[in-house]
Amino acid sequence: MDLKNLNDKQKAFAKEYLIDYNGTRAYREIYPDCEYDSARAASSKLLTNINIKNYIEHIQKDLLKLCGVSVLGNVMKLKEIIEDDLTDKPSDKIKALEVINKMLGLNAPDKSETKVEGNITNEPTKITFSKKS
């Protein structure tokens, strides 16, 4: 990773942004005298800078390694939630399934509705997709 293209304030902004993914807050931390609206606009612009984006991704990859987190590990944990018969909340299972689908690019086609019929605490008996008009 070539950091020559970033100045110290840009690096600090990227690191601050990774605390809570709030660009406006991160910008105001680096530039405390900046007005809210100006910080919002400036942070939005910084977050489109390819060098800053690459730096953020680099830090994120390092954090993933440090924490021992992987996409496969996350998918397996979500799969456990879906398959857990002791989970009282069907909404947890549905959310876990939605997250897995998003991670793997398996979302329903755009502009469609999903209809689930059956007892959601067990296995759904029928899932259909229909185009919205």
C-alpha positions in Angstrom: 0.0 0.0 0.0 1.4 3.3 -1.1 0.7 5.9 1.6 2.7 8.7 -0.2 -0.6 9.9 -1.8 -2.2 10.6 1.6 -1.3 13.4 4.0 -1.4 13.0 7.8 -4.9 14.5 8.1 -6.3 12.2 5.5 -4.8 9.2 7.3 -6.2 10.5 10.6 -9.6 10.9 9.1 -9.6 7.4 7.7 -8.6 5.9 11.1 -11.2 8.1 12.9 -13.9 7.1 10.4 -13.3 3.4 11.2 -14.3 3.9 14.8 -18.0 4.2 14.0 -18.2 4.8 10.2 -19.5 8.3 10.7 -17.7 10.5 8.3 -19.0 13.8 9.6 -18.0 13.0 13.2 -14.6 11.8 12.0 -14.0 15.0 10.0 -15.0 17.2 12.9 -12.6 15.2 15.1 -9.7 16.1 12.8 -11.0 19.7 12.1 -12.8 20.6 15.4 -13.6 24.2 14.3 -15.5 23.0 11.2 -19.3 23.5 11.0 -21.5 20.4 10.8 -22.8 21.0 7.3 -19.3 21.7 6.0 -17.9 18.6 7.7 -20.7 16.5 6.2 -19.9 17.7 2.7 -16.1 17.4 3.1 -16.3 14.0 4.7 -18.5 12.8 1.8 -15.9 14.0 -0.7 -13.0 12.4 1.2 -14.8 9.1 1.3 -14.9 9.1 -2.5 -11.2 9.6 -2.7 -9.7 6.4 -4.1 -6.5 6.7 -2.0 -8.6 7.1 1.2 -10.9 4.3 0.2 -7.9 2.0 -0.4 -6.4 3.0 3.0 -9.6 2.2 4.8 -9.9 -1.2 3.1 -6.3 -1.9 4.0 -6.9 -1.1 7.7 -10.1 -3.2 7.6 -8.3 -6.2 6.2 -5.7 -5.9 9.0 -8.4 -5.6 11.6 -10.1 -8.8 10.2 -6.9 -10.7 10.4 -6.2 -9.4 13.9 -9.7 -10.4 15.1 -9.7 -13.7 13.3 -12.8 -12.8 11.4 -13.6 -14.2 8.0 -16.5 -14.2 5.6 -16.6 -18.0 5.9 -16.7 -17.8 9.6 -19.5 -15.3 9.6 -21.5 -17.3 7.2 -21.1 -20.4 9.3 -22.3 -18.5 12.5 -25.3 -17.1 10.6 -26.1 -20.6 9.4 -26.0 -21.8 13.0 -28.6 -19.1 13.9 -30.9 -20.2 11.0 -30.6 -23.9 12.0 -30.9 -23.4 15.8 -34.1 -25.0 16.9 -33.8 -23.1 20.3 -34.0 -19.7 18.7 -37.2 -18.1 19.9 -37.3 -15.3 17.5 -38.2 -16.1 13.9 -37.1 -12.6 12.9 -33.5 -13.5 14.0 -33.5 -16.4 11.5 -34.9 -14.3 8.7 -32.4 -11.5 9.3 -29.5 -14.1 9.4 -30.8 -15.5 6.1 -31.0 -12.0 4.6 -27.4 -11.2 5.7 -26.1 -14.5 4.2 -27.9 -13.8 1.0 -26.5 -10.3 0.8 -22.9 -11.5 1.6 -23.1 -14.1 -1.1 -25.0 -12.1 -3.7 -28.1 -14.2 -3.5 -30.7 -11.5 -3.0 -34.0 -11.7 -4.7 -34.2 -9.9 -8.1 -34.7 -6.1 -7.9 -38.3 -4.8 -7.7 -39.7 -8.1 -6.4 -41.6 -9.0 -3.4 -41.0 -12.1 -1.3 -43.9 -13.9 0.2 -43.4 -16.6 2.8 -46.2 -18.9 3.8 -46.2 -21.5 6.5 -45.1 -21.7 10.1 -42.1 -19.4 10.2 -40.9 -21.0 13.5 -40.3 -24.2 11.6 -39.6 -24.5 7.9 -41.5 -22.3 5.5 -43.7 -24.3 3.2 -43.7 -21.9 0.3 -41.5 -19.0 -0.8 -42.5 -17.0 -3.9 -41.1 -14.0 -5.7 -43.3 -11.8 -7.8 -42.5 -8.7 -9.8 -43.9 -5.4 -8.5 -45.8 -3.4 -11.1 
